[in-house]
Amino acid sequence: MEIGRTPAQSGYSTCVSSIFESQMADLSSDGVEEPFDLIRLSLSERVLIKLRGDRVLNGTLHAYDGHMNMVLSDVTETITVVEPPQSAEDEPIIRTVKRNCDMLFVRGDGVVLVAPPART
């Protein structure tokens, strides 16, 4: 970008919008036009779901609705627990608790993020 010119004058915004449009065209060719389409494509697949309250679910998605209520199977729930320090000089204790469920209903108002599981 040239000094003294705004991003719009230098063609920067045109470049960014064309990149955005090409990425959206790629997604549209896969049948993805709305965020719920990504969830639809994840049916019968493993997903990672972050919930309020420092909870993370990893399981197979079987069903969902417009409120983000979901049904998962083979679920691993990871809960991060922060215990307050005993005294002002001590550090808080952070630990994780895991549990497994064969089948789980997730209420949609607690869902923060739905994504494919992290690759290791």
C-alpha positions as CSV (number, residue, x, y, z in Angstrom):
1,M,0.0,0.0,0.0
2,E,1.3,3.4,-0.9
3,I,1.9,6.0,1.8
4,G,-0.9,8.7,2.0
5,R,-3.5,6.5,0.3
6,T,-6.3,4.7,2.0
7,P,-6.7,0.9,1.5
8,A,-9.7,1.5,-0.8
9,Q,-7.7,3.9,-3.0
10,S,-4.8,1.5,-3.3
11,G,-6.9,-1.4,-4.4
12,Y,-6.4,-3.3,-1.2
13,S,-10.1,-3.8,-0.5
14,T,-10.7,-5.0,-4.0
15,C,-8.1,-7.6,-3.6
16,V,-9.4,-8.8,-0.2
17,S,-13.0,-8.9,-1.5
18,S,-12.0,-11.0,-4.6
19,I,-10.1,-13.4,-2.3
20,F,-13.2,-13.6,0.0
21,E,-15.5,-14.2,-3.0
22,S,-13.3,-17.0,-4.4
23,Q,-13.2,-18.7,-1.0
24,M,-17.0,-18.4,-0.7
25,A,-17.4,-19.8,-4.2
26,D,-15.2,-22.8,-3.2
27,L,-17.5,-23.4,-0.1
28,S,-20.6,-23.0,-2.2
29,S,-19.4,-25.7,-4.6
30,D,-19.3,-28.1,-1.6
31,G,-22.9,-27.2,-0.7
32,V,-21.9,-24.8,2.1
33,E,-23.8,-21.5,2.0
34,E,-24.7,-21.1,5.7
35,P,-23.1,-22.1,9.0
36,F,-25.6,-24.8,9.6
37,D,-24.5,-26.4,6.3
38,L,-21.1,-27.2,7.9
39,I,-22.9,-28.9,10.8
40,R,-25.1,-30.8,8.3
41,L,-21.9,-32.0,6.5
42,S,-20.6,-33.2,9.9
43,L,-23.4,-35.7,10.5
44,S,-22.1,-39.1,11.4
45,E,-18.6,-37.6,11.8
46,R,-16.5,-36.9,14.8
47,V,-16.9,-33.3,16.0
48,L,-15.4,-31.1,18.7
49,I,-17.9,-29.0,20.7
50,K,-16.9,-26.3,23.1
51,L,-19.5,-25.4,25.7
52,R,-19.9,-22.7,28.3
53,G,-18.3,-23.5,31.6
54,D,-14.9,-24.7,30.3
55,R,-16.3,-28.0,28.9
56,V,-15.3,-29.7,25.7
57,L,-17.0,-32.6,24.0
58,N,-15.6,-34.9,21.4
59,G,-18.0,-37.3,19.8
60,T,-19.9,-38.5,16.8
61,L,-22.7,-36.2,15.7
62,H,-26.0,-37.9,15.0
63,A,-28.6,-35.1,15.1
64,Y,-29.0,-31.4,15.6
65,D,-31.7,-28.7,15.3
66,G,-31.9,-25.0,14.8
67,H,-31.3,-24.3,18.5
68,M,-28.0,-26.2,18.3
69,N,-29.4,-29.0,20.4
70,M,-27.4,-32.1,19.4
71,V,-27.2,-35.8,19.9
72,L,-23.7,-37.3,20.1
73,S,-22.4,-40.9,20.6
74,D,-19.1,-42.2,21.9
75,V,-18.5,-38.9,23.7
76,T,-15.5,-37.8,25.7
77,E,-16.2,-34.8,27.9
78,T,-13.3,-32.8,29.3
79,I,-14.0,-30.4,32.1
80,T,-11.4,-27.8,33.2
81,V,-11.7,-27.1,36.9
82,V,-10.0,-24.1,38.6
83,E,-9.7,-24.5,42.3
84,P,-9.2,-21.2,44.2
85,P,-5.9,-20.9,46.1
86,Q,-5.8,-21.7,49.8
87,S,-4.0,-18.4,50.6
88,A,-3.3,-15.1,48.7
89,E,0.3,-16.3,48.0
90,D,-0.7,-19.6,46.4
91,E,-1.5,-20.1,42.8
92,P,-4.9,-21.5,41.8
93,I,-5.0,-25.3,41.0
94,I,-6.0,-26.1,37.5
95,R,-7.0,-29.7,36.7
96,T,-9.0,-31.5,34.0
97,V,-11.6,-34.1,34.6
98,K,-12.6,-36.5,31.8
99,R,-15.6,-38.8,31.5
100,N,-17.0,-40.9,28.7
101,C,-20.7,-41.3,27.7
102,D,-22.2,-43.8,25.2
103,M,-24.9,-41.3,24.1
104,L,-25.4,-37.6,25.1
105,F,-28.0,-34.9,24.4
106,V,-26.4,-31.4,24.3
107,R,-28.6,-28.4,25.0
108,G,-28.0,-25.8,22.4
109,D,-27.8,-22.7,24.6
110,G,-24.5,-23.9,26.0
111,V,-22.8,-24.5,22.7
112,V,-20.1,-22.0,21.8
113,L,-18.2,-23.8,19.0
114,V,-18.7,-26.8,16.7
115,A,-15.6,-27.9,14.7
116,P,-13.9,-31.0,13.3
117,P,-11.7,-32.5,16.0
118,A,-8.1,-31.3,16.2
119,R,-5.6,-33.3,14.2
120,T,-2.7,-34.8,16.1
